[in-house]
Amino acid sequence: MTITPEIINREGAANLVLICDHAANFIPDEYAGLGLGEDMLATHIAWDIGAEGVARRLSGLLDCPAILARHSRLVVDTNREIGDPTLILKVSDGVRIYGNEKISAKERERRIASYHTPFHQACDSVIGPRLGKQPHIIGIHTFTRVFGGVRRDLQLAVMWNRDRRLADKFGAVFEGLGFSVGWNQPYSGKDFFYSMDRHGHDNGLLHTTLEVRQDLVNDEVGQEKFATLIAGVFRDLKEV
């Protein structure tokens, strides 16, 4: 089974493309939930809670395309390189992912071909025709309030690897508005940045990943609030 990524507003006029790797917690029936119950699949280990809603609203507010993965990160994580040991997790935040514990090389390749590759081909299909206009590339993610038993009080985060120009612009404005901002925290873009490296850096485009704490965007009100915030910052950005 191949899960087709969702492309929203492909012909959007803004010089911006959004990428949302962890928009969904869907696991195909053939995997029987990877041995996890629905209650566990509703948590942060299976997806970025609220990220889809923020990305959809941003796409509308800014009139830009957004590419959303439609499978759970537990099947295969599109924000990881093929050789990354965290591409298909066996444990996530202390929870055993039973259906991934004895995965064969053949099954691993099947998941890459069915989910990982189509997602990045979809991103290429949107970004490629726009390269002449040098669009900005922004990843939309969210992070959980508690991870590994450690509480996170940051509200927003900006991520970068080799090029921090766009991250600096967003982060400075967020801090100026009074938000608690993580600069490559609570985890670093130098570790988890594959989609931005591939579609942003490798194309010579300005890029960053923006993260919002999940409890702030776990309903429509919060998603609208932070999408409006991010849209306003993007509109007001000076030349980078």
C-alpha angles and dihedrals in degrees: 000000000000120000111213113220115237118244114199122197095352092180095046113151101224119101091240138092123199122209120197110184098173102041098126142043095202117139117186115247092246089071095052092222089304085275094302129120125240090255091060094043088057091062132086094270091074101041147346102276111226096008095109093052093048092048093049093050093046091051089056097041095049099030093234136134121262128193115207126191109227099202132071120267086235091070091053129326113237090196092067132079116248093253096046112120089222093057090102111019124217092185128025121186089338095311118122113231096211096188091058099047098088101025114158126227088248093053091047091055091046092055091048091051094044102043116005099047096044091052094055092042088056090052090050091050091057099038099039098069090047099051093102089063093048098230123203114247118213127182116211116211140149132212130213123250092233125031126171088356092300119122118228117206097179113116101197136013138197122207135200141158115189100351118046100169097107093039090054092052094051095040094051092051093046091052091046088057090055101258123141103243131197115214102207085337147153078026132357133257085217087071106031111030108106098132093048092045092050101042100026112029097031090053093047092246130141109254146164141164118239119204130194124192108256100231088059093057104031092113137040094261093057093043091052092047096052095038088054090048094050092044091052092050092049093050091051097046114126119220109297 
